């Protein structure tokens, strides 16, 4: 991995707040602390190893300190435990890009089929 960023993903703690959604209503809340490494691996499996969504979510988290994701059955909010773990956009891109490259490995070819659902905005 590159030296362009101060910490490795396994050294960055992330507070994860999760609200379950049932019938369109928030039900139940769980709080935990995970490493950035854990969340990156989880999202790469969930969203696909070539997903621009994972890349953008993690860059947002690393540069702004927090991000909110809405899935079909739950909402997850990620926040850096230590605000000093925020980095520049260039550093965040390098960190995430290097992490994905290591996970992918030099000889692995990923041919991922991704489903993208585009929804009409809700009318108010």
JONOR-V434106 format. One line per field, one symbol per residue. ss: DSSP state (H for helix, E for strand, - for the rest). phi: phi as a letter, one per 20 degrees, with the letter a starting at -180 (. if undefined). burial: b if it has 16 or more other ideal C-beta (glycine too) atoms within 10 Angstrom, else e. A space follows every 10 residues. Layout:
# JONOR-V434106
ss: ???
phi: ???
burial: ???
This chain:
# JONOR-V434106
ss: --------HH H-EEEEEEEE EE--EEEEEE EEEEEHHHHH HHHHHHH--- -HHHHHHHHH HHHH-EEEEE ---EEEEEEE --HHH---HH HHHHHHHHHH HHHH------ ---------- ----
phi: .fefcfcegf edeceddcdf dclmcfcmbc cbdcefgfff ffffffdofd fffggfffff gfednbbccd dfdadcddbf fdgfffcfff ffffffffff ffffnfdedd deededdddf ffed
burial: eeeebeeebe ebebebebee eeeeeeeeee eeeebbbebb eebbeebbee beebbebbbb bbbebebebe eeebebebbb eeeebbbeee bbbbbbbbbb eeeeeeeeee eeeeeeeeee eeee
